[in-house]
Amino acid sequence: MLGDQETIAAISTAKGIGALSIVRISGSQTPEILKKSFVSGATTTVWESHRAHYGFWCDPQSKNKLDEVLMLYFSPGKGFTGEEAAEIICHGGIEVTSQVLSAVLSAGARLARPGEFTYRAVMNNKMDLAQAESVLEIIQARTPQAAALALKNIQGALSEKLSAFEKEIIFLLANLEASIDFTTEDIQPVKYSEMMKRLIPVIENVENLLKTYLPSRVTKFGLRTVLAGKPNGGKSSLLNALLGASRSIVDENPGTTRDTIEAEANLAGQFFCFVDTAGLRSATTKVEGHGVVRAYDEIKSADIIVYVVDGAQGLSNQDVEEIKKLEINRTLICFNKSDLNSNAIGALSLFGLENYNAIVSSAIAAQGIESLVNALLKLAQERSFGGEVDGAISTQRQKEGLEKTLLSLNEAKTSLAKDLSPDLISFSLREALSAIENTLGKNVSEDVMDRVFKEFCIGK
Ligand code: GDP
């Protein structure tokens, strides 16, 4: 990245008024900046690493004191970034913090780009890319489970698994290539059956790791639960009942919810992200039309769909048509407005839909909401979205990296099974190696790095 040699600085704490703020500095100019701006009672300017040093932060030119601070110093190779670095803990006012930062900048640093400290940590091998992604995740975590998952991955739980795959692939390649290189000499070529024995468990382990994506995504973002159905069935009212608050607009005129509305809720320890959608019908306006398209998109990608039927009207042909498109294991049919008609559910068997999970509710009378929650929890459990996800993959990038690895490993497996030439197998294994190394962040393009770090805030 351009400017990698420069010394960077930024405020690492959230903007706002607090007791303390932290201004971070990283790069080889750190000691110069400290000499110019940090005044303490100490006679030395050679700071001990990992120690808090008490003093004042001053304007580098006028030497006016700006704040009373604690300065943490990290010698080269020791801190978060792997570079010589310092963290200035100053008072948490907006004005005083920005004065300290300005002084650091005028003493020779430049403002860091988003995620640049973590980027440098990766470039200096303090962590790999998968760990860097977990740094972002622990900052963004909104549930204890998501924070725990991210912490484990910062500590290397996922990287260990990825590195183990890398090692195995290298071993297979080395054996195979040794036998290619020395075929003219009197060296025993590697037995394909032996290679197969070693390759199969790698493939299985990659497959298992890929399976952790869904639970870890749910841990991070909640179980995406879409409320769908014809207009006016009571989707918005049910969402509000579930949340215990008026989040979604309720109106007696059909077609009120035009865009999707998202709301998060923790129900009995399960983290849900509810999505209220536009009613499914031929839209009367262009805006509503967009809403209906979005609703179908949401249905497609939902973890769970709550299909709301207007119980007062009963199950219509359109309802039946829509429900038939939904997979049973991720659908719950909710016959709402049971205060007006509690028998509508009986119609399910008339249309061969009796195998679907279904409940009866009245959003208005606050009846059946508990059954709705219980049915949702049961569905969540059946789909095993919960549970421990130790060392799980958690980003789309990691998932794609593993999918590529798996594809190439399977190609190698097919070639081995068909007794094809070692060159061909070696090619597939090299592809797999490159994919797994990319997942760890080795030899990735600047473009990929940019994409990962643009998600970060400045100061991280
Ligand atoms: P949506 O279009 O599916 O989101 O439906 P809304 O939640 O906006 O509700 C449409 C209309 O039905 C509103 O007038 C609600 O007050 C009413 N409604 C919603 N749930 C119930 C219910 O359980 N019983 C009765 N009687 N009316 C309801």
Residues whose N, C-alpha, C, O or C-beta is under 5 A from the ligand:
A	BS01	GDP	K230 P231 N232 G233 G234 K235 S236 S237 I249 V250 D251 E252 N336 K337 S338 D339 L340 S361 S362 A363 I364 A365
